[in-house]
Amino acid sequence: MFAVVLLCIACFAYWCWCRQRAKTTEPPSLPGAWPLVGHLPLFFGDGCKIWNQIKNIVGQSYDVGGAVKINLGPITLYGVSDPDDCNTIATTCMEKDQIYDLTKPWFGESLFTSRYEVWKNDYKLLNPAFSQTILNTFMDVFNSESRELVKEFEKHAGKGPFDHFTYLRHNALNIICMTALGVGFTDSNLASDYLHAADSTLNTLVERAIKFWWHSPYTFAWSKLKKEQDCNLKILHKMSDAVLQKRKSELFGNPCVGKNITPGTKFKPFVDILLELSVEKEAFNDEEIRAQVDFMLAAGHETTPNALLYTMVLLGSHPDVQEKVFSEIQEVLERERDVEKMDLLRLQYLEAVVKESLRLFAVVPLIGRKIERDIKLKNFTLSAGQHCFLLLCGLHKNSIWGPDRYEFKPERWLEPSKVPSNLVYAPFGLGRRQCIGKTYAMMSMKTTLAHVVRSYRIKADHTKMRLKYAVTLKPDNDGHYISIEKRT
């Protein structure tokens, strides 16, 4: 008992010391802090409660000058929503926050997790895999998989609401395998197991991130979550190993495969460049190659289908916007033909719809940066050694967007004077460490939407959606379901 009392006294003394040490120039603390544990109790609960707290943090940051301070026990982190401040942090703090280390059992030393110097070199080597020339050769896959999605949807036409997210995720996984990874993956059981394991692992990451005592691998090793994560990681790595093994056998068994998958094209998957660099320049070992493949699989199946989900729900909730999109598709494509690379440039209203959807529903609501030195913002100073998160979901609803910032208005993207600086629009990240596949994602989404909207009239109600935070922003109930009717 005496030891417990001493521990409590020590914790209270540490809490008082931390409060005294806090700089007056730091952002104000988020209301609702408890003694010793700070704001930790506010985040206990499911992903819906966490998402509500993130929105609360955004609202508080608006009120106090663009940033707030949150304490999770001994850990201090900043939430920043001011556009100029976010840009300052993104361009001066190039290292990812330490919290990203929690994903290394899954992603290893990939573009997502690596130190800036490593990332800079790897990005330079791998960026050619996402050049416009290469991306244009993926159009056949984008179209063929979009047609398959339309066929899958057909069974639900005229039969009431259904969960289109399930189909979008499988479709996205097929596309990333056939394009960036260069394999046509047909093991549907493994694909389903992979998606389930990915969901479970993302939930584990969120829970571990909040419970700071599990940040250390030594304490986490004693948790029940660790055992569950290990089981899921076996499935996730089984998928990437299967993809790599299949691609290696095709690539090294037939030298022409890596250069031309489709006659007359320069189709060169991301994984081929990885394998070639490992042989020619010894740039990547086997472990590093799998890490990059794991990240591509996760990013490809997790972000694009989420964005398509919200876009389709918004289209179904705004029939006038949907009919404008349909009219543009009919005008650009003229007849029932596939989407070509030049068509994507002409589908300007469709692109505006996608951008507006990504603005209202930030698939990745926040990103973390490591504060290695004191950072002077407009109103505050961030202290070195603390954690910092850029609230992308807050950037997209900042008052700079105008009084209609909470409304779905694609037309704002067609009038440059109504769109603020690109610094406040960051669906693919901010600064140099933006997503390497942002152009790829836009091309894939626009192609998919062109096929779906041309084939079906969508009905939905976005006000019924309940959302949760699971590293990405996801639906948590059936409010995202859509109904479809065949167009005549």
Summary of the structure (lengths in Angstrom):
residues: 488
radius of gyration: 23.3
end to end distance: 77.3
largest distance: 81.9
contacts: 1583
relative contact order: 0.16
helix: 60%
strand: 9%
